[in-house]
Amino acid sequence: MKDFVDGTAFNAEQGNRARKLFAAVVLAALDDAIADDKKYGNGPEQIARWARSRDGREVLSCAGIDPNERVVAGLMEFVGKGVRTSVALSREESERRNAAAQQAEAA
């Protein structure tokens, strides 16, 4: 019984590591699309094409993201904003957005 629990815990940990790896691939695809948007102006179309492709759907699924049209629209919106993923995930950017939202509510 103990070996089964250890094996299950190990497999769950491996699954979490794999999910994080695929999530990093999604973030890299977003960064590439943002770079394309700044350079060529077609970033949202690029990320939508990737997310709808067989490989894109597979990567999104492995990252724990349901590859539906709502997700594609969200990815396109994110790329359209032009904020790199490293900046969007930083604490400073989060605090800045929260402060701006609070100022907008107060006005």
QUILIN-V897539 format. One line per field, one symbol per residue. ss: DSSP state (h for helix, s for strand, l for the rest). phi: phi as a letter, one per 30 degrees, with the letter a starting at -180 (. if undefined). A space follows every 10 residues. Layout:
ss: ???
phi: ???
This chain:
ss: lhhhhhhhhh hhhhhhhhhh hhhhhhhhhh hhhhhhhhhl llhhhhhhhh hhlhhhhhhh hhllllllhh hhhhhhhhhh hlllhhhhll hhhhhhhhhh hhhhhhl
phi: .ddddddddd dddddddddd dddddddddd dddddddddc ibdedddddd dddddddddd dddicddcdd dddddddddd dicddddddd dddddddddd ddddddd
